[in-house]
Amino acid sequence: MRAECVIALLREKNLRLASAESCTGGLLAAVLTAVPGCSECFGYGFITYSNEAKERLLKVPRQTLDIHGAVSAETAAAMALGVAELARADIGLSITGIAGPGGSTAEKPLGLVYVGLATDGQVITAKHNFSGNRDEVRAQSVAAALALLEEQLIINNCGKNADAF
C-alpha cells in the first residue's frame, strides 16, 4: 500500500525518483515497479552491492568507504546524492545495510541498515536496527525507505523548488 501512495505523490508533484540499493538487491525497485504507472516517476534503479559499484557508478568517494564503510550514514548519503545526479532525478533514495546471515560485526550488527534520501542537493539519512532473518531485514528496509520518502513528500514537501528538509 505504501508504494502506491509514494507513486501517487510523486506523480502528483511531477517528481522523478531514482534508487540505489545494496542489501535489498533490487527489492525496492521491484516494489515500486509493481505499481501501475510508476514509469511516469521512476526510471532508474541501481543495485550497487559491491564497494566498486558504489564508487564507480554512484561516485561514492573511496575515502568514505575506507573510513566509514559501506554500511554507514555517510555512504547512504553519498549513494542517494550519486543516484539522483546520475539519473538526473529530483529525488535519490538509497539503502545500505547488513541483511545477514553473515557480514556483521560488534560495531555493525545484523539488521543495521541506513536509508538515504537526497533532493535539491540536500540529504538526510535514517539509521535502523532491524531484527529477523535475511528476508525480513530486507523487507523492513524497503518499508523504512518508502516511509521516509512518503514522510518527506507529505510533511516536508520535498522536491522541485521546495525548501528541502
Buried (B, 14 or more C-beta within 10 A) or exposed (E): EBBBBBBBBBBEBEBBBBBBBBBBBBBBBBBBBEBEEBEEBBEBBBBBBEBEBBBEBBBBBEEBBEEBBBBBBBBBBBBBBBBBBBBEBBBBBBBBBBBBEEBBEEEBBBBBBBBBBBBBEEBBBBEBEBEBEBEBBBBBBBBBBBBBBBBBBEEBEBBEEBEBE
